[in-house]
Amino acid sequence: MSRPESPTSAGRGIPPPGGPPPWQRAGSAGPVQAQSNRNTPVPSASADTGNAIVKRPGVGTKGIPFQVTANFYQMTTIPDATFYHWEVGVTTQKGHEVKDLTTCRKALEVYSKMPTSPLYQQTFMENTFCIPPSASAGKGSRRRWNGKTAALKQGMAKGKSLVVELQHVADIDMAELGKAIKGEVLEVPQKCIQLLNIVLGHHPSASHFTVGQAFYPINDPQSTFNLANSHVNLHVGYRTSVRTSRGKVMLNVDVANTLVLKPGPLLDIMARVANLRLDQNTTLNPIQRGVITSSLLGVKVSSATTEPSGPNGVPPLKQDGEIKLWSWKIWGFSKDSVTKTTFTDADGKTMTVAKYFELKYGVRVRFPNLPCFNSDRSKTEPKWIPMEFAIVDPKQLYRKTLDGNMSRQMIDITCQPPSIRERKIQDAFNRIQSPASIMDAFNLKIGGGMMKVDARMLPAPRLKYGANSRGPEIQPRDGAWNLRDKTMLVGMELRNWAVVCFGDQQRTFPPMAVQKFVTQMVSTCNNTGMRITMARPNLVWEAGAIRDQDCIAGVLEKIVKGPAGRPQLIMCLLPTPNKDAIYNAIKHYADTIAGIPTQCVADKHIAKASPQYCANVCMKINMKLGGITSELSTKLTWVSSKPTMIIGIDVTHPTFGDKTMPSIAAVVGTINAGCSQYYSSLRIQDARMETLTEGSVQFAECLRAFIAKNKIGPARILVYRDGVSEGEFDSISKTEINAIRAAAERVKAGYRPAITYVACQKRHNARFFPIVGPGAGGGGRGGFSGRGGRGGGGAGRGGGSGGGGVSYPYDNVPPGTVIDTGVTHPTLHDYFMVSHAGLKGTSRPVHYQVLRDENRINQDDLQALTYELCHLYGKATRAVSVVTPVYYAHIVAARARCWFSAMKNAQSINYSPSGSSESLGLGQGGGRLPKLHSDLEGSLWYM
């Protein structure tokens, strides 16, 4: 089988002007291959030139200065005393743990009024373990109290005897926090931060339901939103966390959102998930079975406790005329319907599940063709329950992947302009203010307004397109640019391709509409630098194939082995129902079995045949075939001066509660100085494992691909690592840096490139808002002018720069905003950056934290390089929110997740997880990763 054509294949692509840097000119012109060459010269780097902990080398100076408002509130007073950490336990006299929060609070309240209690006359937090300084005790001491509470929760007898046990485990010296913010110690003491979080969260937790540090109002219709035609509700609240910066402690406040599964009959929820109408003849095809399995696995359900109120109500289960309450958890679904699924009872008699429920509980199934769910985690002895007899329990968080409909609704509700979000944050801050008695007891005071911090707007880089463009170079404006009159830097030829419509010709994909779309695609591709010599590809309609995953693969296989020959590309047109499942099946077959690039297009785009949409699709196709969209017009100085590889790492994890799927680790590495070509490596590892377990192998693959391309190894490696929490910084960075060292040694003995390792955090709650108003663009550090450039002086849409202000046509802070003071770490090297244009909602900055720097990159150089890399995302004409290598790593991991989802859907019937993926037949710890077809290696197959 032939490999995809190289961007530099003679006669196929237009070579980029200017030529590569000296270290790359000896590179091979063929497709990238991960092959070893132990005779290749590899530059050496000195031993550990960086520090284990990277201090801030200074602050950046480049860019136009201005100020922003940050959603942080400075604490004007913090305690400096020592507090005492007690672990609290409340049990019954028989030793059973009391989990009800109201009961525990009452028990502690009663105990605290006893003179012999260490809580006596103290301010304390329930189950928070923290008591002000007069209640001292030796570490490890215990206090036990057997007593009665005056009033307990409803349903318990008044005066019920309980046992309260306190164990002193640690002292919390708040003076350590003062040293950290002064820079006297490098690490911020987390136990001090935990204490402050507990104190400040005590008051709102009494009137809200909590999820971690987030608080959601109880029974507040203004904070609960029904997502139409879905199985979830959206709850809106806020979250708080204590943060530190140089010389200050701050409270970070932001809005928060969470999804909760709608309670009600399980069949109703199932129908919404699978997008079907229920009647007595309803059946599920394999695609729909896979969808309900992935969506409903782990959901808690119960039997009905009352008679059904309507024709579709859930009947109760009765024994001897008495209603029985049962609680279950969904562990899987049966292969056969409820009238065909059988089991053997204690007497050795075999009967169907439907017959058993009729005899045992006197209820008949109304939907005989639907499967049962397994209520026992054992897969060898499942306990089958008909779905129509179960009700979904209330208050269950939903952490599964959302479909397009739910995502759109959620975005519409949660994406708020910065001015509205800023107001809601201030309202939330006012609502969560703790009573003065608590604040005074802990010597805490917080300023009432958001902080103002200094920012800078970095200049956007110039981009280079194909030589046949009208004006090959372009300057992004407001984080975006246009492909009009531009051709791609390296355009590929498409000689053989096919189009498959997974829908009928009458309603979903009318032939005239499809032909119009194909014609527009061909025209657009030819105008943007590609060359499509097959203007009329083979068109195939396969409406029946969408019911079965094997049928989808069969349709594609016919095309691959058809009389027209092996195509370079298959374009797949997808219907809206079950689009994700069909997409997964296509990608699994094409990526791992056929080795052919595919381009999927949703049905909503066909009739419109928008030239702009077709141009976006054209960029993807060109990159999949080996082409290059654009590069920076001026070389990335730090990258081109020495052989340099930039690596992106991401690890994606299965959805919450799914114990059958592995985590997927993706590593991508640049193999050219323009940072437009990448090699990718995939591995699977145990679920929820964030650290790369086969990192040395993955890094070695990337290094060998770099050497195969350039005939020399990188002297410097810059790693951007996504998905690492602050608590894992040290362990993960050390492990993965050692893995790079081992990979380099594996490639060539003694090879030691210098490594810089940067963590990228997107899941944080820092937000920045422009300061807009009279005089905002005035002198000093300057202000901000939005919506057409109000105020004096600016950069951006108004061009040029003035007296320290920034002009930008949208409500968010402008692309290129960087903040490295005011709300950053007191001592260590970090910065926030907004690299993209926030067109909808409030821009989320990325928090970059340098954990290792053997290359000693200048602060300005690192920030500029980071911003430039955000402009090299090949399938967009906008700067993206995070550096492109991380973005690509995320896409690679997500694509591998599609493969597993397809495999899981194919086996979703009659499986029951047992804690690993062995129930899927995938092997231990997540099983075997389907291997990417060799014809796709070294290409951007995932675009």
Secondary structure by P-SEA (a helix, b strand, c coil): ccccccccccccccccccccccccccccccccccccccccbbbbbcccccccccccccccccccccccccccccccccccbbbbbbbbbbbcccccccccaaaaaaaaaaaaacccccccccccccccccccccccccccbbbbbbbbbcccccccccbbbbbbbbbbcccccaaaaaaaaacccccccaaaaaaaaaaaaaaaaacccccccccccccccccccccccccbbbbbbbbbbbbbcccbbbbbbbbbbbbbcccccaaaaaaaaacccccccccccaaaaaaaaacccbbbbbccccccccccbbbbbbcccbbbbbbbbbccccccccccbbbbccccccccaaaaaaaacccccccccbbbbbcccccccccccccccbbbbccccccccccaaaaaaaaaaccccaaaaaaaaaaaaaaacccaaaaaaabbbbbcbbbbbbbbbbbbbbbbccccccccbbbbcccccccccccccbbbbbccbbbbbcccccccccaaaaaaaaaaaaaaaaaacccccccccbbbbbccccccaaaaaaaaaaaaacccccccbbbbbbcccaaaaaaaaaaaaaaccccbbbbbbcccccccccaaaaaaaaaaaaaaacccccccccccccccccbbbbbbbbbbbcccccccbbbbbbbbbbcccccccbbbbbbbcccccccccaaaaaaaaaaaaaaaaccccccbbbbbbccccccaaaaaaaaaaaaaaaaaaaaccccccbbbbbbbbccccbbbbbbccccccccccbbbbcccccccccccccccccccbbbbccccccccbbbccccccccccccccccccccccbbbbbbbbbccccccccaaaaaaaaaaaaaccccccccccccaaaaaaaaaaaaaaaaaaaaaaaccccccccccccccccccccccccccccccccccccc
